[in-house]
Amino acid sequence: MSPGWPQRPCRFVTSRCIALLALFCPFAFARPQAVPHVDHRHPIVTQALALGWGAGKQSEVGAATAGLRLIFGSSWLLGALLALLSSVLVSVGLILQKKAQHKLMGDGAATTDQEPSRLRVMHEGVFWLGLGLYLLGTPVDLLAHEFAPGTTVLPLNACIVVINALLSYVVLYERFTHSDFFASVLCIVGTVGMNAAMSQTTWPLEDLPVQEVLRMSNELLSNQGFKSYMMAWCMLFAICTCMVTCVSKQNAARSYAVPMFVGLLHALFYFMSKRMVALGVRASDPEVWNDPVNNKVVAITTLLYLFYVSSVVDGVQQLSNRFFVPAMFVACQVLCATQDLLFFRAWEAMTENNITLFVVASSVSLISVAFISPEQRVNASPGASSSSTPRLDPCTDALRRHQHVLNIMDEYEIRQPTSPCATDLTTVDMSISISNWWRAFPLFACVAMISLPIALWCLGLFFAMFTAMAMLAGYQAWKLGMHIALFAYAGTQKMAHFDNADFRALHKAELSDQRTRLGSSPRWGDVFHFVLLPNYKEDVKVLSIAIKSIAASGEAKANIVLVLAMEAREEGAEEKAAGIKREFANDFLSVEMTFHPVGLPGEVPGKSANTKWSAEKVLTEIIPARKINLAHSIFTVGDADSEFHSEYFAALTYYFVHAGGGPGVTPDRYLTIWQPPILHYKNYMAQPALVRTASAVISGHDLANLADPNATRVPYSTYSISATLAASVRGWDPDWISEDWHMALKCFLATSGRLKITPIFLPVLNYSPECDSWPDTIMARWVQAKRHALGFSELIYFNGHIPRVCREIKDRKQRCMFAWRACFLWVKLLCIHTFVACFPIVGPLNGILLAYFVTYHPFSSALTIDSWTFLVNFVIQAVSVMSLVGFAILSVAIFETVRPRIEHSAKCSLWWDSPMLHVLTILPANLVLLPPSFLAAALAEWLPAVRGVGGD
C-alpha cells in the first residue's frame, strides 16, 4: 500500500471492508443461547439417539461448573470469553515458539537456511513459555464448550488468525503481501460462514444422561458411521504422512500437507475429547470409571493430544506463522465441522441453503489457503541480526548487510526508477479563500458524537444506542490503544534496523549492481538540503544541540545549507544569529540568516509565518545566488530543539533519489513529504510523571502511524518536503498556527490527492517543556497541548476547499481517486480530535451501560447480557485495559531504542536501568495518570472547537 493515504482505491476499499468484516464476523455469528430456562436438547441429539444410543434425561453438571456460572452470572458470556481467552493463549503461544526459533537463526530467519533442531530450540526459555501458553489454551477451549455451544465457540476461535496476523507482523517481523492479507481474511470469513451454516446443529453431550454417554463409548467401534469416518481419516492421514516425511521441504505440496496433518490429528482429538469432557463432568458418578472402555477413551484422547501438540511444534518450526496458523486453523475447522456433519448426520437438520452455504464457505476457506505464501519473509530481530554494525567497512557487501532496511523500504514502495518521460508537477490554486460557515464544524462534530447515544436512548432505540457505543469504544480501544501499543513497538524495531544503516554506502553499492534501476534519477551529489530552524527567544544551548546534530551528518559540509529563521521582534536576534553563524560556519556548505518582520498583513505570529518568510528567501535569493537546481533541493523544517539522527540527511537523499515514477506521471519526489519519528524523549528522565506519560502516548501514536504501512498519516513537528512542491503551492500559509498539518493538507489539495507521507525511521528527539518546578512544567506542557489541539481547526480549511478542488479536476477517474483519498484523510482528521475530545464523556457512559447490563437489566428481549453486542463491548473494554500494559512496555521499548541520545540516561538508577523494573515502574503510573492525561487532552481539544465558532 502506498504510504500516506490510499493510492489504489479499489484494492484499498476491498481490504478495509473485508478486514472489518473479518474482525466482526467471529462476534456477529457467535450466537448466544436464545431463551434462558428452556430445554436445550438439540435435534441432533435425537438423531444420535436414533443411531442406537437411546434416550434419557438431562444430567447435572459438576458443582465447580455450576459455581462458576453462578459467580459470573451468564454461562454463555463466560463461555464466549473463555473462547476468546483460548484464542489469545494459543496465538501468543505459537508466536513465542517461533520467536525462539528466530532468536537462534538470526539473519537466517529471512532465508531458506536450515532450521535449528528441535533440541536447540527447546533450550530457549521463550519456547517453553510459548508451549505452556499453547497447552493452556486447549483446556480453556474445552471449558468454553462446556459453558457455550459450539456455534459460539468455534466462530470466536477465528480470532486466532487475527491475533496471529498482528503478532506475526509486530513480534516476528514477518512481511505480508496483499495476497497474504486477503487470503487470511477469506479464511476467517469462510470458517465463520461455515459455522453459521451449522448454527442449528449443535450437539451438546452434556444434555445426555450418564448411561447414554457410556453406551456411546462402548458401541463406538461398532457404529457404521464411525467406521466410515475412520477409514477416510486413515487414508488422508497416510497421504499427509507420506508427503511430510518423503517430500522435500522445497516442495510446495509439503507446505500444505503439514497443516492438513495437524488438522487431521486435531479433528480426531476434538471428536474424542468431547466424549472425555462428557465423562469428566460426570466424574463423581462411580459408574463412569467402572467401565474399562472409558479408560481407553481417556488414554487414546491423551495420546492423540500429545501427537497433535508435537505436530504443531514441528509445523511452527518448518513454516512461517503467517501461513501455518491460518492454514492449520482452516484444516481443523473444516475437518471438525465435516465430521460432525457426516458422522452425526447433522446435514439432515440443515436446510438446502445451509448446506449450500456450508459447502461454499468450506471451499472458500480451503482455496484461500493456497494464496498465502509459505515462504519465509522475515526481517530478523535487530538484537539477533548480525547486520547491526556501527559502520560498514569498505569490503562489506552493503546490499546484503542492508537487506532488512531495503525490506522495510519496499514495504512502503519507496524505491521507484524515474522514467525519462515523467511529467512536471501541476497543482491547483490554493489562494482562494473559504466560507466562514465551516468554522462551526469542529464544535458540531464533538457535540454530535456525544448527543448521538443520548438521543438514541431518549428515542427508546436501545439496541442502536448500545451498538453505537460499542463502535465508538471499539475505535478508541483500537486506534488510541492497542494500535499504538502494537505498531509503535514494530516501529522501534524498524528504527533499530535503520540506526546502523549507511545510506551512502548502500547507494554506491546499488550503482554498481546491474539489478538496480534508477532511471533518470538525480545524482547523489546534486541533492541539496535547506534546513529551516524557525525560533523565537530560544536558548542558544538548545539551538546548538539541534545544529550540532545536523552538522554531524556526512552531507553537512557539501550539501546542507543551514537557515536560521529568526524573528525580528526578538531583542538581540541579529547578534544571536551572528554568533551561531560564526560558531558553525565551517560545518555546513553555508549558514544563512533570515529575519521575519513584524506586523506583515494577514499573518499570525508563529512558526508557520516565520517558515514562509525564510522559505521565500531561500527560493528567491539563496538558491539563485548559488545556482542550485530547484528540482534537486529539499526543505527540512525543524523545531529549535530538534535533535536529528546523524544519518537522517543521507537517508533523505537516498529516498529523494529513489522516489521516481513511471512514464506520464510526476515523480514521487515532488509529491512526497518525508517524516521521521518524533520522540519527546530528550529530557525524558527529567519530566514529571504526568508529562512523561503524555510524551510516551504522543510519541507512540506518531510512531505507530509511521510503522503501519496502511495507516493514513500527516506530518508532525519536523519533516522534509521538496522545494519544487513547496514553491508550487506558494509555500506555507502565514495565517495558520499548525504549519505541519496545514502544509500537508494544502499540498494534498493542490496535488489533487497525490501527496504521500513517507516515513524515514531515523528518529528526531525533542524536549518536552521543562521548568524549574514540576507544577510549572505541567502548566507549560498544558500550553503546548493547547497549541497542538489547534490542528482541529484544519478541518475548517479542508472542508472549505474539497468541493472546489473536486470541481476543478476534469478527469472523472482522477476526481473519484481524489474523493476517495480525501475521505480517508477527512476521517483521520475528524477522529483524531473528536474521539480525544469526547473520550472522557463517552468512556464513562459506556462503562455505566455495561454495569447496568451486568446487573441483569435488559433493555429489550434482543439486547441482554447473552448477546454478541454486549460481548463485543465487553471485549473492547478488556482491550482498552490491556492497552495500558502495552503503553508501559512501549514506553520502555522506545526508551531503550534511543537511550544513548537521552540526557542523563547513562546515570539512571536500577529502576530505570533494568527494562523489566522500568516497566513495573511505568505501569502503575499509567493506570493512575492516563485518565487525567486524556481529560486534559480533551479539554485542549474543546477550546479551539468553541473558539472556531467565534472566528478566533
Secondary structure, 3 states (H helix, E strand, C coil): CCCCCCCCHHHHHHHHHHHHHHHHHHHHCCCCCCCCCCCCCCHHHHHHHHHHHCCCCCCCCCHHHHHHHHHHCCHHHHHHHHHHHHHHHHHHHHHHHHHHHHHHHHHHHHCCCCCCCHHHHHCCHHHHHHHHHHHHHHHHHHHHHHHCCHHHHHHHCCHHHHHHHHHHHHCCCECCCHHHHHHHHHHHHHHHHHHHHCCCCCCCHHHCCHHHHHHHHHCCCCCHHHHHHHHHHHHHHHHHHHHHHHCCCCCHHHHHHHHHHHHHHHHHHHHHHHHHHHHHCCCCCHHHHHCHHHHHHHHHHHHHHHHHHHHHHHHHHHCCHHHHHHHHHHHHHHHHHHHHHHHCCHHHHCCHHHHHHHHHHHHHHHHHHCCCCCCCCECCCCCCCCCCCCCCCCCCCHHHHCHHHHHHHHHCCCCEEECCCCCCCCCCCCCCCCCHHHHHHHHHHHHHHHHHHHHHHHCCCHHHHHHHHHHHHHHHHHHHHHHHHHHHHHHHHHHHHHHCCCHHHHHHHHHCCCCCCCECCCCHHHCEEEEEEECCCCCHHHHHHHHHHHHCCCCHHHHEEEEEEEECCCCCHHHHHHHHHHHHHHHCCEEEEEEECCCCCCCCCCHHHHHHHHHHHHHHHHHHHHCCCHHHEEEEECCCCCECCCCHHHHHHHHHHHEEECCCCCCHHHCEEEECCEECCCCHHHCCHHHHHHHHHHHHHHHHHHHCCCCCCCCCCCEEEEHHHHHHCCCCCCCCCCHHHHHHHHHHHHCCCCCEEEECCCCEECCCCCCCCHHHHHHHHHHHHHHHHHHHHHHHHHHHHHHHHHHHCCCHHHHHHHHHHHHHHHHHHHHHHHHHHHHHHHHHHHHHHHHHHHCCCCCECCECCCCHHHHHHHHHHHHHHHHHHHHHHHHHHHHHHCHHHCCCHHHCCHHHHCHHHHHHHHHHHHHHHHHHHHHHHHHHHHHHHHHHHCCC
